[in-house]
Each structure stands twice: as C-alpha cells, then as structure tokens.
C-alpha cells in the first residue's frame, strides 16, 4: 500500500507539473492579448511602466476560473497517457494493484482543483479586480489634475461628466494668461456657457481637496426652444440660479445679458472629476462569501447576487469534473484517428459541461441558496457517476497501452 501511495503521489506531482505549465501558457496568451489595451489605458493617463506591470499582475486572475479546468484536462490526460504507454500501469496491475487508484487520483485532484477555484475566483480575483479599478481610477483623476495644475503653454480640451472644458493659454509680455471655457448642457435645448479670464487650481490640502479659483467669470444661459419661438436666447438674462428665486423677488431682478462675477473660488475633489462606483454594485468584484450572504452587504438586486453565486459554483464544479473528463478521454485514446482526437474531444466535452452547468445553476440559483446547493449535489453525482461508470466499463483501456502491446 505504501508503494502504491508513492506511485500515486509521483503521478499526481507529474500531473500537477503539466497543469501548471498549461495554466501559465493560457495566462501568458491572455496577458499578451490584454497588454495593448492596458498599456494604452495606463500610459495615456500618465502612468509608468511599473504601474503597467502592477495592472498586468492584477489582471492575471481574471481568466483563472476558466483556464484551470482546461489545464487540468490537458495536464492529467498527458500524464496518465505517458504513464500508460510506458507500461507503468500494467506493471502495477501485474504486481496486484487494482486500477481504481486512477479514478481515486482523479477525484482527489478534482476536489483540490475545486477548492483552488473557489479561493482564486471567489476571493483573490474580486479583490484584485477592485484594486485594479481603483488604480486606474486614481491614475485618470490624477492625470486630469496634473494637466490642470502643471504649468504649460499647450491648450487642452477635457470632457468630464458631460461638461466640456477648454483651457486656452495666451502668451503675453508678463507671462501666460490662462483662459477657461466651459460648455455645460442642462437639458436637450438648454445649456450654459462660462468663460473665465485667469484661473488656477490650488491644493491639495490635508484632506485631498483642491480649490478652483476663477477670475472675471461670465456665464451665459442659452435656451434653444425660446429662441425658436422668437424669445430671447438668453431668457432675458435670468439663468438657472436667478430663476430659482421665487415670489416677489423675481420681478425686481433686471434682465441682464449675462451673469458676471469678479472672483470665484470652488472646492474640487476627485469625485467632482470621476465618479467611482461602489464595490457593492460591481458583480465581478463580489467575493464568494459576499454572494452567499456571509460577507459584505450587497446593494444589488437579490436575483443578480444569486446568479453570480451560480456562476462561481459552476466554475468550481467544472474543476471537479475536469480530471474525470481526462480519464474518459484516455479511454478513447487507443488507436487510429481517435488517438489524436481524444484530447480535443475531451476539451470540447468540458466546454459543453461548462455551458450546460453554468446556465442551469444560474437559473436555479435565483430561487435561493438551498436549491443551488441541491442542484450542485445532483450535478456532481450525475456527471461524476456517469464518467466513473464509463471508466469502470473500460478499465482495461486505462491499463493496457495503445495498440494492445501488453
């Protein structure tokens, strides 16, 4: 028995080595595909190569829950096929050891893969996805602040939350005069144009707040609808702030062509520039305990949370089925064309199981966690039972090398 355990451990380590190699290859392809977009996003917002590397590192777990079961099918199939063709399994059978150590090995690796999938896709990936989003958010916000605060002679155009800011720099004998033009749409036919001569963004203070100082501010309110009807395009000079004055005070306000302010100072924070969505609303940033109701309270609809729980559960179960699918592929890897098609067909079978199980568990999960648990148990018994029955009915194919050379 100790000898068999040693052999099983040796085969398991060989399979693990193959799984890691295939997993790294899939991750490398995914990272290479994502590199161009990440480079553009980070460098365009003033990031460095170090920050590009960090964002790439935070991106790697995104495909892990799909790459792991695929890597397990390929790695376990290659290892067991090599062991069979080297007649090691025949030697163990001749020594009196039953073939059932193969399905036991598959079940053990399946359980380990299921737990690793839940750890990575259910906790590590959501946390790293959140950190990636925060890093890119901070880069964008800081880049905008830097473009505003750093001295320069170039003009700049920036659209923030639907408002267009145009910074114009005019070189004079006394230096550079900075002018700011703001287009602020309100309704489809109403917009405000603001111009400022001389402006600066000062800060930040200890609380991370900035102060936007504007000099000689002129604001115009335009109403396209009233202009089409023959009225004043400036609404008689009464902009949104003046129209908000109700009662007897409103008629006493003169009809001015514009609103003028000598100096104006406005507080500005990162939230004024970019709106950062809370983590509770982003489904890919939910951990497995969160969707099970054991972690943070989520503000999303309950059916959406349960659907996410079904997705995570189905991918974890796929890692349990993957070694059994590899054994089923090994059964058909004997001679002729099937010897070369067995592994691709095994991978295709895994994708079919993934599609069916994910769609089923997502739908069932919306009825509650208890139906999800029962459906998962039924699926484990049904799929694994069928694959193990196939292996038992063809046990000689797992032992005897291809071509019946034993």
Secondary structure as the mmCIF struct_conf table of DSSP 4:
data_model
#
loop_
_struct_conf.conf_type_id
_struct_conf.id
_struct_conf.beg_label_comp_id
_struct_conf.beg_label_asym_id
_struct_conf.beg_label_seq_id
_struct_conf.end_label_comp_id
_struct_conf.end_label_asym_id
_struct_conf.end_label_seq_id
HELX_RH_AL_P HELX_RH_AL_P1 UNK A 2 UNK A 44
TURN_TY1_P TURN_TY1_P1 UNK A 45 UNK A 46
HELX_RH_AL_P HELX_RH_AL_P2 UNK A 49 UNK A 59
HELX_RH_3T_P HELX_RH_3T_P1 UNK A 60 UNK A 63
HELX_RH_AL_P HELX_RH_AL_P3 UNK A 64 UNK A 85
TURN_TY1_P TURN_TY1_P2 UNK A 86 UNK A 87
HELX_RH_AL_P HELX_RH_AL_P4 UNK A 88 UNK A 94
TURN_TY1_P TURN_TY1_P3 UNK A 95 UNK A 96
TURN_TY1_P TURN_TY1_P4 UNK A 99 UNK A 100
HELX_RH_AL_P HELX_RH_AL_P5 UNK A 101 UNK A 119
HELX_RH_PI_P HELX_RH_PI_P1 UNK A 120 UNK A 124
HELX_RH_AL_P HELX_RH_AL_P6 UNK A 125 UNK A 149
BEND BEND1 UNK A 150 UNK A 150
BEND BEND2 UNK A 153 UNK A 154
STRN STRN1 UNK A 156 UNK A 160
TURN_TY1_P TURN_TY1_P5 UNK A 161 UNK A 162
STRN STRN2 UNK A 163 UNK A 172
TURN_TY1_P TURN_TY1_P6 UNK A 173 UNK A 174
STRN STRN3 UNK A 175 UNK A 187
TURN_TY1_P TURN_TY1_P7 UNK A 188 UNK A 189
STRN STRN4 UNK A 190 UNK A 197
BEND BEND3 UNK A 198 UNK A 198
STRN STRN5 UNK A 199 UNK A 203
TURN_TY1_P TURN_TY1_P8 UNK A 206 UNK A 207
BEND BEND4 UNK A 208 UNK A 208
STRN STRN6 UNK A 210 UNK A 223
HELX_RH_AL_P HELX_RH_AL_P7 UNK A 224 UNK A 228
TURN_TY1_P TURN_TY1_P9 UNK A 229 UNK A 230
BEND BEND5 UNK A 231 UNK A 231
TURN_TY1_P TURN_TY1_P10 UNK A 233 UNK A 234
HELX_RH_3T_P HELX_RH_3T_P2 UNK A 235 UNK A 237
HELX_RH_AL_P HELX_RH_AL_P8 UNK A 240 UNK A 243
TURN_TY1_P TURN_TY1_P11 UNK A 244 UNK A 244
HELX_RH_3T_P HELX_RH_3T_P3 UNK A 247 UNK A 252
BEND BEND6 UNK A 253 UNK A 253
BEND BEND7 UNK A 257 UNK A 258
STRN STRN7 UNK A 259 UNK A 268
HELX_RH_AL_P HELX_RH_AL_P9 UNK A 270 UNK A 273
HELX_LH_PP_P HELX_LH_PP_P1 UNK A 276 UNK A 278
HELX_RH_3T_P HELX_RH_3T_P4 UNK A 279 UNK A 281
HELX_RH_3T_P HELX_RH_3T_P5 UNK A 283 UNK A 285
HELX_RH_AL_P HELX_RH_AL_P10 UNK A 288 UNK A 291
TURN_TY1_P TURN_TY1_P12 UNK A 292 UNK A 293
BEND BEND8 UNK A 294 UNK A 296
HELX_LH_PP_P HELX_LH_PP_P2 UNK A 297 UNK A 298
BEND BEND9 UNK A 300 UNK A 300
HELX_RH_AL_P HELX_RH_AL_P11 UNK A 302 UNK A 332
BEND BEND10 UNK A 334 UNK A 335
TURN_TY1_P TURN_TY1_P13 UNK A 336 UNK A 337
HELX_RH_AL_P HELX_RH_AL_P12 UNK A 338 UNK A 365
TURN_TY1_P TURN_TY1_P14 UNK A 366 UNK A 367
HELX_RH_AL_P HELX_RH_AL_P13 UNK A 369 UNK A 393
TURN_TY1_P TURN_TY1_P15 UNK A 394 UNK A 394
HELX_RH_AL_P HELX_RH_AL_P14 UNK A 395 UNK A 399
BEND BEND11 UNK A 400 UNK A 400
HELX_LH_PP_P HELX_LH_PP_P3 UNK A 401 UNK A 401
TURN_TY1_P TURN_TY1_P16 UNK A 402 UNK A 403
BEND BEND12 UNK A 404 UNK A 404
#
